[in-house]
């Protein structure tokens, strides 16, 4: 029998701490199990409160999570929903270490939400929204660990958390917005899940769903308050455009939160449990900082627990809607545990320990604050004593200096005469002025130090008041502690002894605080006496300074006169500066007008017709021109309001003029690429209009009387620029799309235009010949007949050449088109066709030029050289037409041979025109020979030498012009070939000719 009882004898007994720990865990398991049950009723506050007290007793949430994870969270939706509610309450009101401990179980919360999200109706969606809210809360506290679980911080603590850094406030506001979004999502899901026909706020099923909204209301009110204050801080430091997204997001949340509070206020269930604030109808205007003063912080008020319990009991009696089967179960369980284990209830022990710990911390904090105030007060008194001693030494020194100066003045008055007295008086006045300045500085220092002493005295008074309030708070805490201790003494004598010891310690600390307060009062009285003594000393110094103020007034009058003169000089300098700057502006505008006028004149220069610019390059000039016009308008507006802003106006005037001049020239060169001559001329005219409107704009800027018209002129220039850009876009479309489609029609139209030009030229020459025969006689009639006959012969040869060219082109099209039409042949061979079109245009233009030159020569307004150049130019154009036809022709073609014969005829006719022009010129020169009968030997020799010099100059100029003409022709032919798409053989042939 002894061997059988041996294990029981050797079994180790549990210590009191282990027994207390075991009882605590059992109590926590019971509370958590009764709070999180499977009945669809709201969570009982007493069970949640026991769980929260357990976290303070344990200083963490390990036991809570161990018990909670054993529950059937994944099997029953009511259990999972109540678990989320209890966890939210524990995170808000539990021990500060609950938040770090719960971070480890973040994955379990996520898994719970993912599991129940598949149940899309009823509690499934609600559990998923609640888990997302809890995870967001954990993330917020992980990023901002200085926020407690209930989010209640003071204004100073909020500024300390933000660290006065605008970036921290910006990030904190975003995180608070995310937190608020999840709260609004949860409340929307809860209200949406309520079916008013089956459940409402006064039924147990509805109350089970609505109960978690109470901590959500508490969190949302705090978040709303912090968001408003942080957004006002952000708008005070950042531009409004940067915070536009914040304002939109806040406005959306404000409307949702206001509706949330209105919906909750209308429900009977919340009226006895929480007092919900009402938000204003309009949100705060963050763009006006004064709105922060009228902002009222929303306050959520929870009624006392007795009132809540009473209202709960009333609800139960009236409608029997809340389960009361466990009304006294918790108390009975605790009593049973106490009787079984012979120990005090863990709730009572935990509450006692928390109260004792809180009182000890409060006493320690008050003791440290009193010590700090005593040290600070002693340091301030020592500094004031040192400063008073220094001021006393300075006053004694100044008094001795004043006595010495007075004695010196008396001696000098007795020893000197009137003149010396006057000189010494002036010196004395200067000395007195210097001393007055020194005394003034000393007086200023004394006044500032006096003000500083008064401020320090006020600070000390405030500190004494705070110390009094702290002592009163400590007394109130003591009385509350004594009342609480008396209640605990009725339960257990051990608790009474411990609380009596705490009260005695608190009384001892209060006695110490009162003694410190009395010593602080005595030191304050001494300090007040010293301040009064300093005030009396200050009055003495002020009486001494009154004598010197009269002398200072004279100097002040002189100083004012000097200042007036300085102001006049500054006004003159400002006026001269403005005149010079305005002259500079006028000069710059004049230069800008010259630049623009030169570009407008270059549009009509024939030499620029050979220069081309692509529309794509021109398109890149539009935006800089428009931007420069905008800058010019803004700078002129700034100059109109403030003449000092002339620098930017000068810079913008020059820049705008340069860009517009380049824009005009580029527009002209781009118009040279137009296949339609009239369209290109229209573009050139628009370029001129741009230049004229620009000149009007510059003139209105230069003339102050036309300042009101600057804005209108800027708009005019912009419209002209836009018009030119639209024309260039049309030209681009013509060059890219329409040219390939219309090329067949263009060939026929250009050839028809060429024939028409030749016929008109021939008819015009015959008309000029008939007019000359009727109006002229003698040598002039003979010259005109020869010239017009040679031109008629040339035009007939050109007409034959054009006819042969048309026959050859018809043969080329017939041989190469096959079964296709002539337009399709031209479209396929668009490069050759473009060369043919260019040659036809050149022949037509040459015929018009020849007709113009002949008309001028016949009328006596032109030169024979112009006729020679015109005939050679039309001959070159016909040669280009021959080359364009020869490219696609068969070498053995008869029409090709006929075309060459016709080309030779044109060459011979051109030579006839040149010879006729030269012979007619000689005839006119012979008729106008120099009369040498009256010349002396010296005059004849001088005229001979001048003639030789003139001949040499003309020969040299002729050689240079010939070289220049040859280079221009080669370059022109090469550019024309590249633009028209000629092949290399044609380019070489034309270049050689």
KOLSE-478051 format. One record per residue (C-alpha): residue in one letter; x, y, z. Coordinates in steps of 0.001 Angstrom, whole numbers, padded with zeros to 6 digits, always signed. Each point is the difference from the previous one (the first is absolute). Layout:
aXYZ/...
// end
This chain:
x+000000+000000+000000/x+002910+002319+000726/x+001360-000635-003501/x-003352+000894-001535/x-000191+003361+001795/x+003607+000924-000765/x-000711+001989-003206/x-002664+002043+001740/x+002462+000870+002792/x+002714+000976-002457/x-002344+002169-002094/x+001159+003643+000034/x-002429+002520+001402/x-000830+003128-001986/x+001176+003338+001313/x-002363+002892+000662/x+001176+001789-003148/x-000657-003052-002156/x-003372-000484+001634/x-000823+003675-000612/x+001143-000306-003624/x-002160-003082-000510/x-003014+001739+001524/x+000636+003034-002219/x+000114-002137-003153/x-003188-001816+000991/x-001749+003317+000681/x+001182+001411-003327/x-001121-003122-001850/x-003438+000256+001591/x-000337+003721-000805/x+001184-000396-003591/x-002199-003043-000528/x-003096+001776+001285/x+000803+003167-001966/x+000564-001926-003257/x-002837-002512-000151/x-002253-001399-002720/x-003163+001891+001037/x-001016+002816-002350/x-000072+002691+002671/x+002312+002956+000644/x+003180-000609+001998/x-000418+000529+003764/x+002013+002997+001213/x+000872-001639+003337/x+001715-002929-001749/x+001908+002349-002298/x+000974+002137+002980/x+001349-003083+001832/x+002050-000861-003088/x+001417+003534-000198/x+000873-000019+003724/x+001778-003307-000606/x+002272+001655-002580/x+001054+002582+002609/x+000569-002723+002566/x+002122-001968-002424/x+001486+003128-001660/x-000622-001530-003402/x-002387-002075-002126/x+001601-003473+000006/x-002779-001612+002003/x-002697+001711-002045/x+001395-001354-003273/x+000515-003487+001426/x-003637-000143+001107/x-001386+001700-003120/x+001756-002285-002476/x-001552-003039+001730/x-003490+001227-000876/x-001823-001303-003122/x+000706+003161-002010/x-000016-001807-003332/x-003067-002099+000754/x-002560+002494+001252/x-000627+003425-001526/x-001436+001484+003228/x+003141-001016+001908/x+002233+001550-002703/x-002058+003232+000027/x+000113+000339+003785/x+003715-000804-000002/x+000602+003008-002297/x-002082+002209+002302/x+001807-001111+003177/x+003410+000317-001687/x-000843+003555-001058/x-000959+000896+003585/x+003157-001617+001404/x+002216+001854-002513/x-001663+003289+000938/x-000240-000289+003795/x+002467-002727+000943/x+003570+000250+001231/x+002403+001913-002318/x+001899-003254-000666/x-003112-001572-001528/x+000718+001692-003336/x+003582-001346-000394/x-001093-003478+001149/x-002898-000018-002484/x+002322+000819-002905/x+001222-003599+000137/x-003522-001292-000703/x-000618+002231-003010/x+000081-003012-002303/x-002704-001786+002008/x-002296+003024-000385/x+000642+000102-003760/x-000726-003726-000340/x-003261+000431+001904/x-001114+002768-002364/x+000965-001997-003098/x-001949-003024+001281/x-003258+001821+000711/x+000134+002247-003087/x-001300-002933-002046/x-003300+000274+001911/x-001165+003066-001904/x-003242+000521+001902/x-000633+000747+003663/x+002946-000190+002361/x+002522-001149-002624/x+000411+003402-001597/x-000133+001711+003416/x+002781-002201+001420/x+002159+000642-003065/x-000465+003811+000350/x+000686-000140+003754/x+003232-001990-000444/x+001208+002536-002584/x-000748+002795+002515/x+001929-001798+002772/x+002995-000582-002287/x-000074+003673-001012/x-000075+000990+003690/x+002992-002237+000760/x+001913+001438-002970/x-000805+003557+001103/x+001304-000620+003532/x+003053-001810-001363/x+000892+003043-002106/x-000988+002439+002766/x+000874-001754+003287/x-000428+003208+002032/x-003766-000050-000546/x-001781-001989+002759/x-002633-002580-000807/x-002885+002414+000686/x+001670+002681-002216/x-000357+002645+002731/x+002940+002436-000051/x+000251+003659+000957/x+000857+002811-002398/x+003583+000118+001296/x+000395-003757-000387/x-001342+000181-003573/x+002561+002699-000848/x+002718-002095+001647/x-001008-003030-002098/x+000116+002106-003179/x+003429+001406+001059/x-000960+003301-001672/x+000859-001626-003350/x-002447+000601-002841/x+000952-003337-001603/x-001000-001879+003167/x-003341+001824+000116/x-000596-000782-003687/x+000646-003735+000464/x-001988-000107+003266/x-003036+001561-001697/x+000085-002643-002753/x+000126-002817+002573/x-002893+001531+001955/x-002024+000246-003217/x+000595-003726-000629/x-001085-000791+003575/x-003156+002111-000401/x-000855-001689-003317/x-000054-003427+001616/x-002245+001243+002846/x-002453+001453-002516/x+000079-003207-002041/x-000855-002060+003100/x-002893+002241+001089/x-001387+000035-003536/x+000102-003808-000117/x-001703-000281+003428/x-002831+002385-000860/x-000391-001643-003374/x-000333-003451+001593/x-002889+001026+002247/x-003379-001074-001377/x-002504+002373+001548/x-002833-002473-000443/x+001669-002688+002127/x+002539+001695+002278/x+000628+003448+001349/x+001991+001698+002742/x-002277-001318+002791/x+000317-003667-000943/x+002823-002209+001199/x+001126-000904-003542/x+000135+003661-001016/x+001768+000993+003225/x+002606-002694-000601/x+000909+001647-003287/x-000253+003606+001240/x+002023-000404+003220/x+003472+000273-001722/x-000950+003426-001359/x+000560+001528+003478/x+003843-000342-000104/x-000159+000979-003683/x-001754+003267+000975/x+002660+000636+002650/x+002848-000585-002475/x-001605+002003-002810/x-000608+003099+002159/x+003677+000077+001035/x+001194-000577-003571/x-002287+002760-001330/x+001333+002482+002563/x+003643-000811-000779/x-000612+000140-003775/x-001503+003494+000258/x+002896+001348+002094/x+002673-001628-002166/x-001579+001263-003241/x-000028+003560+001355/x+003721-000379+000782/x+000690-001374-003491/x-001897+002844-001710/x+001995+002513+002024/x+003275-001386-001433/x-000815-001450-003452/x-001727+001444-003100/x-003710-000869-000391/x+000538-001868-003309/x+002264-002534+001698/x-002741-000830+002543/x-002924-000184-002445/x-000112-003798+000339/x-000034+000262+003808/x-002928+002428-000083/x-002034-002185-002360/x+000630-003063+002119/x-000884+001842+003230/x-003219+001370-001537/x-001097-003496-000994/x+000788-001368+003478/x-001718+002991+001653/x-003239-000711-001833/x+000170-003730+000794/x+000855+000600+003674/x-002797+002563+000410/x-002511-002420-001480/x+001378-002768+002245/x-000561+002116+003131/x-003500+000998-001138/x-000985-003630-000613/x+001357-001051+003391/x-001778+002835+001820/x-003356-001118-001368/x+000325-003475+001563/x-001361-000620+003508/x+002773-002489+000775/x+002769+002655+000016/x-001864+002643+002011/x+000667-001631+003389/x+003484-001295-000854/x+001815+002952-001601/x-000506+003693-000694/x+000896+000507-003675/x+001116+003474-001169/x-001576+001642-003032/x+002311+001406-002670/x-000756+003395-001613/x-001783+000146-003326/x+003026+001445-001800/x+003580-001262+000375/x+002804+002335+001159/x+001537+002240-002668/x+003708-000794+000191/x+000862+002831-002401/x-001037+002515+002708/x+002132-000404+003134/x-002472+002021+002084/x-002484-002898-000241/x+002188-001901+002471/x-001135+002389+002735/x-003681-000820-000557/x+000687-003748-000212/x-001589-002036+002821/x+001514-003356+000931/x-002618-002808-000084/x-000205-001725+003399/x-001346-003504+000538/x-001439-000503+003505/x-000572-003391+001570/x-002484+000041+002930/x+001081-001426+003402/x-000056-003768+000349/x-002862+000087+002576/x-002188+001868-002477/x+000853-002471-002738/x-000785-002956+002208/x-003251+001606+001099/x-001029+000672-003581/x+000901-003551-000963/x-002161-001355+002795/x-002873+002245-001094/x+000302-001291-003524/x-000088-003550+001246/x-003058+000595+002174/x-001887+001866-002701/x+000549-002247-002925/x+002037-002947+001270/x+002293+000606-003037/x+003401-000579+001646/x+001141-003316+001426/x+000229+000235+003841/x+000788-003611+000758/x+003584+000971+000908/x-000890+003057+002067/x+001646-001188+003205/x+001959-002936-001364/x+003317+001824+000002/x-000363+001100+003631/x-001034-003475+001044/x+002940-001562-001756/x+002417+002428+001613/x-001511-000671+003458/x+000238-003736-000555/x+003624+000322-001021/x+000741+002128+003060/x-001621-002592+002318/x+001756-002880-001687/x+003487+001562-000070/x-000179+002166+003127/x+001368+003066-001896/x-001176+003395-001200/x-001640+000387-003392/x+002543+000786-002769/x-002155+002927-001154/x+000202+001615+003416/x+003740-000659+000239/x+000613+001383-003475/x-002038+003122+000668/x+001794+000519+003307/x+003448-000421-001577/x-000876+002364-002837/x-001229+002653+002430/x+003082-000271+002196/x+002293+000119-003026/x-001837+003027-001387/x+000255+001885+003309/x+003703-000778+000297/x+000653+001222-003527/x-001987+003183+000628/x+001918+000698+003228/x+003347-000598-001747/x-000969+002315-002828/x-001120+002760+002383/x+003191-000375+002022/x+002159+000323-003126/x-002015+003013-001189/x+000420+001772+003385/x+003739-000666-000004/x+000277+001358-003521/x-001936+003146+000924/x+002197+000563+003086/x+003216-000347-002009/x-001317+002229-002756/x-001108+002635+002497/x+003386-000057+001751/x+001815+000336-003342/x-002135+003009-000998/x+000582+001698+003397/x+003784-000468-000308/x-000002+001452-003502/x-002033+002998+001139/x+002353+000636+002928/x+003020-000081-002290/x-001646+002349-002461/x-001023+002440+002755/x+003603+000111+001232/x+001272+000772-003515/x-002563+002786-000423/x+000993+001535+003343/x+003670+000090-001067/x-000956+001602-003354/x-002111+002672+001739/x+002804+000875+002420/x+002457+000325-002907/x-002357+002280-001925/x-000574+002214+003072/x+003749+000491+000506/x+000427+000876-003699/x-002763+002592+000214/x+001584+001638+003083/x+003382+000189-001733/x-001556+001592-003065/x-001780+002629+002087/x+003199+000932+001837/x+001875+000266-003287/x-002706+002257-001393/x+000233+002372+003013/x+003800+000271-000305/x-000172+000763-003709/x-002628+002700+000467/x+002220+001810+002544/x+003240-000160-002036/x-001084+000857-003596/x-001468+003037-001760/x-003168+000360-002029/x+001456-001478-003228/x+001615-002901+001782/x-003212-000483+001965/x-001920-000320-003259/x+002464-002550-001403/x+000078-001981+003175/x-003792+000079+000120/x-000172-001606-003434/x+002492-002651+001043/x-001934-000499+003193/x-003216-000385-001981/x+001596-002754-002065/x+001310-001699+003106/x-003377+000289+001669/x-001648-001421-003102/x+002310-002996+000092/x-000646-000506+003692/x-003707+000461-000657/x+000147-002799-002535/x+001841-002203+002492/x-002492+000836+002743/x-002821-000632-002453/x+001420-003434-000750/x+000337-000699+003730/x-003591+001171+000518/x-001217-002227-002826/x+001832-002974+001490/x-001430+000749+003437/x-003503+000268-001466/x+000334-003285-001897/x+001384-001725+003095/x-002845+001437+002068/x-002535-001358-002493/x+001792-003342+000020/x-000125-000094+003806/x-003733+000746-000047/x-000550-002793-002521/x+002071-002405+002089/x-002041+000986+003054/x-003195-000749-001915/x+001423-003382-001059/x+000861-000793+003599/x-003534+000959+001052/x-001402-002318-002666/x+002265-002790+001193/x-001184+000587+003577/x-003604-000152-001147/x+000705-003241-001857/x+001674-001360+003126/x-003085+000943+001999/x-002269-001681-002516/x+002227-003088+000120/x-000184-000032+003786/x-003789+000334-000154/x-000076-002847-002535/x+002132-002075+002325/x-002393+000786+002905/x-002980-001020-002101/x+001852-003160-001026/x+000689-000687+003672/x-003628+000380+000958/x-001068-002269-002838/x+002662-002502+000992/x-001170+000111+003645/x-003619-000614-001029/x+001105-002855-002244/x+002172-001429+002752/x-002957+000055+002422/x-002046-002000-002478/x+002803-002526-000422/x+000464-000231+003786/x-003531-001377+000290/x+000989-002879-002265/x+003412-000934+001468/x+002176+001268+002843/x+003202-000474-001966/x-001191+002419-002669/x-000926+002518+002735/x+003509-000120+001512/x+001678+000510-003358/x-002278+002904-000924/x+000574+001638+003411/x+003734-000159-000626/x-000513+001611-003393/x-002142+002776+001507/x+002612+000714+002675/x+002691+000258-002674/x-002222+002305-002025/x-000546+002207+003080/x+003741+000189+000597/x+000549+001002-003617/x-002727+002630+000315/x+001701+001474+003077/x+003227+000179-001992/x-001821+001695-002869/x-001532+002573+002347/x+003399+000793+001502/x+001437+000449-003496/x-002917+002269-000848/x+000615+002182+003055/x+003707+000331-000836/x-000913+000936-003593/x-002358+002697+001309/x+002721+001504+002218/x+002455+000044-002890/x-002622+001676-002160/x-000508+002733+002607/x+003748+000662+000168/x+000118+000194-003755/x-002879+002524+000000/x+001899+002203+002492/x+003083-000031-002224/x-002095+000912-003025/x-001417+003026+001888/x+003528+001124+000853/x+000960-000273-003671/x-003017+002126-000939/x+001114+002749+002400/x+003512-000076-001472/x-001513+000234-003485/x-001924+003129+000982/x+003229+001648+001153/x+001686-000749-003299/x-003010+001400-001908/x+000187+003296+001977/x+003666+000357-000987/x-000789-000605-003637/x-002638+002761-000145/x+002745+002650-000013/x+001537-001475-003119/x-003251-000371-001967/x-000126+003750-000772/x+003390-000165-001711/x-001131-003060-001878/x-002990+001857-001491/x+002267+002444-001842/x+001925-002863-001505/x-003268-001659-000994/x-001019+003135-001952/x+003281-000045-001895/x-000373-003685-000644/x-003501+000520-001445/x+001320+002699-002365/x+002721-002339-001174/x-002520-002790-000493/x-002244+002290-002090/x+002927+000881-002234/x+000848-003661-000356/x-003589-000777-000995/x+000077+002726-002656/x+003259-001352-001406/x-001419-003538-000022/x-003115+001220-001841/x+002172+001670-002634/x+002111-003113-000369/x-003104-002140-000394/x-001367+002353-002672/x+003298-000010-001911/x+000215-003771+000280/x-003540-000363-001357/x+000741+002358-002935/x+003144-001910-000919/x-001769-003338+000233/x-002830+001329-002162/x+002518+001245-002582/x+001570-003451+000035/x-003439-001544-000567/x-000708+002356-002914/x+003382-000808-001549/x-000581-003734+000339/x-003481+000295-001528/x+001448+002009-002903/x+002602-002689-000614/x-002741-002622+000204/x-002056+001935-002560/x+002993+000100-002332/x+000444-003768+000358/x-003659-000685-000784/x-000086+002553-002849/x+003093-001563-001556/x-001630-003443+000110/x-003144+001450-001647/x+002152+001585-002742/x+001822-003292-000557/x-003332-001660-000846/x-000074+001989-003290/x+003677-000656-000773/x+000214-002208-003148/x+003197-001615+001268/x-001893-001718+002832/x-002304-001812-002439/x+002669-002706-000458/x+000153-000719+003772/x-002364-002623+001375/x-001055-001195+003444/x-001901-003145+000903/x-003441+000369+001636/x+001085-002337+002805/x+002816+002369+000980/x-002352+002985-000241/x-002504-001765+002267/x+002611-000086+002770/x+000223+003844-000047/x-003681+000572+000839/x+000058-000845+003715/x+003085+002183+000881/x-001595+002962-001817/x-003291-000394+001886/x+001819-000385+003336/x+002098+003118-000697/x-003175+002005-000729/x-001519-001178+003295/x+003168+000953+001889/x+000031+003391-001748/x-003618+000695+001020/x+000623-001017+003637/x+003261+001996+000237/x-001713+003110-001470/x-002811-000372+002521/x+002561-000267+002808/x+001832+003062-001392/x-003264+001967-000111/x-000627-000701+003681/x+003639+000382+001068/x+002525+001896-002129/x+002871-001794+001762/x-000856-003163-001945/x+001405+001448-003233/x+002852-002529-000239/x-002260-002923-000820/x-001937+002147-002523/x+003205+000925-001868/x+001095-003619-000114/x-003406-001226-001203/x-000253+002742-002671/x+003337-000982-001551/x-000713-003725+000251/x-003512+000359-001494/x+001225+002163-002867/x+002763-002472-000857/x-002371-002989+000110/x-002660+001726-002102/x+002576+001159-002585/x+001264-003565-000298/x-003618-001208-000110/x-000797+002341-002921/x+003093-001013-002013/x-000607-003695+000649/x-003607+000444-001097/x+001156+001552-003266/x+002572-002752-000639/x-002638-002627+000828/x-002362+001587-002539/x+002649-000620-002679/x-000716-003734+000314/x-003632+000468-001046/x-000833-001554-003384/x-002735+002610-000388/x+001592+003395-000692/x-003065+001980+001012/x-000264-001883+003295/x+003689+000679+000674/x-000501+003712-000721/x-002978-000005+002378/x+002246-001434+002734/x+002570+002731-000698/x-002713+002666+000347/x-001032-001442+003352/x+003677+000165+001067/x-000059+003704-000812/x-003182+000417+002046/x+001738-001672+002945/x+002851+002476-000367/x-002301+003037-000225/x-002024-001076+003061/x+003277-000564+001875/x+001135+003523-000902/x-003310+001376+001281/x+000504-001909+003259/x+003533+001353+000477/x-001205+003512-000796/x-002757-000185+002602/x+002539-001180+002608/x+002354+002850-000866/x-002722+002655+000078/x-001357+000401+003523/x-003201+001550-001350/x-000847-003299-001743/x+000603-002197+003049/x-003664-001003+000144/x+000173-001541-003471/x+002945-002333+000771/x-002238-002902+001050/x-002065+000313-003186/x+003137+000158-002158/x+001370-003116+001706/x-003251-001791-000797/x+000256+001181-003641/x+003544-001318-000342/x-001080-003332+001510/x-002869-000270-002486/x+002366+000753-002909/x+002463-002574+001250/x-002798-002548+000323/x-001217+000822-003521/x+003488-000529-001424/x+000359-003304+001870/x-003343-001176-001429/x+001172+000835-003534/x+003208-001948+000577/x-002081-002969+001206/x-002015+000168-003216/x+003260+000118-001955/x+001195-003071+001897/x-003155-001867-000914/x+000406+001028-003636/x+003632-001135-000088/x-000646-003298+001824/x-003399-001211-001161/x-001594+002063-002734/x+003095+000388-002220/x+000195-003723-000693/x-003701-000189-000803/x-000260+003151-002126/x+003281-000297-001844/x-001640-001279-003156/x-002351+002957-000184/x+002852+002381+000836/x+002004-001166-003055/x-002803+000796-002360/x-000832+003283+001729/x+003632+001172+000060/x+000529-000918-003682/x-003217+001801-000870/x+001148+003027+002014/x+003326-000086-001865/x-001754-000030-003395/x-002242+002819+001115/x+002957+002079+001193/x+001830-000488-003302/x-003082+000942-002021/x-000604+003081+002144/x+003650+001044-000359/x-000127-000363-003792/x-003234+001961-000237/x+001352+002680+002301/x+003155+000386-002104/x-002122+000466-003139/x-002062+002657+001814/x+003152+001836+001100/x+001342-000120-003590/x-003203+001496-001416/x-000034+002744+002677/x+003663+000829-000632/x-000611+000318-003768/x-002879+002337+000662/x+001704+002186+002600/x+003761-000050-000751/x+002123+000898-003016/x+003589+000180-001104/x+002707-001775+001939/x-002260-000892+002937/x-002503-001707-002312/x+002788-001914-001713/x+001427-001199+003332/x-003399-001030+001353/x-000881-001898-003210/x+003266-001948+000093/x-000386-000868+003671/x-003654-001034-000229/x+000624-001986-003209/x+002812-001935+001668/x-002219-000617+003073/x-002835-001186-002271/x+002394-002405-001739/x+001113-001306+003440/x-003573-000530+001178/x-000866-001879-003213/x+003032-002269+000508/x-001059-000581+003611/x-003546-000797-001152/x+001387-002615-002425/x+002167-001412+002818/x-002986-000286+002323/x-002038-001787-002699/x+002804-002493-000617/x+000343-000473+003784/x-003718-000777+000319/x+000278-002611-002781/x+002991-001607+001708/x-001743-000044+003380/x-003071-001645-001561/x+002280-002631-001497/x+001709-000572+003406/x-003348-000374+001784/x-001341-002342-002699/x+003085-002241+000218/x+000200-000093+003814/x-003533-000025+001273/x-001030-003397-001357/x-003621-000639+000861/x-000063+002767+002601/x-001186+003564-000548/x+002257+003007-000608/x-000666+001365+003525/x+001054-003315+001552/x+003185+000095-002098/x+000757+003508+001269/x-000752-001112+003559/x+002345-003004-000203/x+002783+002153-001479/x-000662+002980+002230/x+003658+001117+000153/x+000266+000243-003786/x-003421+001642-000098/x+001037+002590+002583/x+003065+000809-002124/x-002211+000423-003039/x-002330+002288+001986/x+002966+002081+001182/x+001296+000356-003551/x-003431+001090-001249/x-000226+002581+002793/x+003473+001290-000901/x-000932+000411-003674/x-003184+001884+000926/x+001857+002289+002402/x+002749+000560-002585/x-002565+001019-002633/x-001527+002521+002411/x+003444+001346+000897/x+000962+000356-003704/x-003265+001832-000697/x+000641+002379+002926/x+003600+000687-001105/x-001078+000663-003603/x-002754+002353+001177/x+002475+001990+002120/x+002537+000232-002851/x-002612+001126-002489/x-001376+002591+002411/x+003525+001287+000726/x-000074-000971+003682/x+002185-003117-000245/x+003418-001048-001204/x+001058-002272-002797/x+001826-002156+002541/x-003326-000882+001602/x-001276-001234-003350/x+003143-002103-000448/x-000371-001519+003470/x-003701-000714-000558/x+000655-001743-003334/x+002790-002074+001503/x-002215-000889+002957/x-002861-001268-002163/x+002517-001937-002080/x+001273-001654+003193/x-003601-000813+000999/x-000641-001675-003333/x+003212-001952+000459/x-001335-001167+003377/x-003224-001094-001747/x+002059-001922-002574/x+001983-001702+002750/x-003184-000899+001897/x-001441-001549-003173/x+003249-001746-000940/x+000218-001942+003305/x-002863-002409-000829/x+000207+000136-003835/x+001396-002674-002308/x+003311+000979-001600/x-001134-001152-003469/x-003288+001870+000186/x-000830+002316-002925/x-001800+002388+002283/x+003187+000231+002047/x+001962+000998-003103/x-002651+002564-000880/x+000213+001389+003541/x+003776+000431-000320/x-000458+001801-003324/x-002568+002296+001619/x+002406+000624+002885/x+002690+001041-002449/x-002506+002376-001598/x-000648+001581+003420/x+003749+000367+000518/x+000408+001726-003371/x-002960+002277+000711/x+001496+000875+003388/x+003269+000857-001716/x-001945+002186-002411/x-001604+001895+002892/x+003397+000497+001641/x+001590+001197-003272/x-002923+002316-000716/x+000227+001498+003503/x+003705+000634-000389/x-000334+001513-003484/x-002830+002250+001118/x+002080+001113+002944/x+002878+000892-002338/x-002359+001940-002253/x-001216+002071+002927/x+003555+000587+001244/x+001147+001123-003461/x-002858+002434-000105/x+001072+001414+003358/x+003736+000447-000699/x+001976+002332+002218/x+000550+003510-001321/x+003781+000504+000165/x+000262+003299-001849/x+000170+002087+003151/x+002430-002176+001970/x+003513+001223+000821/x+003074-002204+000097/x-000122-000337+003759/x-003732-000797+000017/x+000352-002566-002756/x+002847-001730+001850/x-001988-000029+003266/x-003071-001472-001694/x+002159-002628-001691/x+001498-001112+003321/x-003440-000083+001643/x-001314-002089-002868/x+002877-002480+000355/x-000595-000268+003751/x-003709-000500-000617/x+000735-002717-002584/x+002294-001853+002397/x-002541+000255+002806/x-002791-001240-002216/x+002126-002905-001286/x+000902-001043+003555/x-003593+000352+001129/x-001133-001944-003061/x+002347-002893+000816/x-001166-000084+003632/x-003678+000107-000966/x+000512-002792-002535/x+001629-002234+002624/x-002770+000833+002467/x-002675-000713-002623/x+001570-003346-000824/x+000145-001030+003657/x-003588+001109+000603/x-001234-001978-003002/x+001752-003185+001077/x-001271+000312+003558/x-003522+000816-001217/x-000099-002971-002366/x+001295-002330+002703/x-002598+001168+002559/x-002783-000161-002582/x+001011-003512-000925/x-000007-001157+003605/x-003405+001578+000655/x-001584-001265-003209/x+001508-003483+000326/x+002187-000110-003156/x+002308-002934-000426/x+003791+000313-000013/x+000297-000117-003800/x-002329+002977-000403/x+001783+001923+002726/x+003386-000536-001675/x-001387+000989-003390/x-001571+003224+001268/x+003074+000910+002058/x+002306-000468-003004/x-002199+002231-002164/
// end
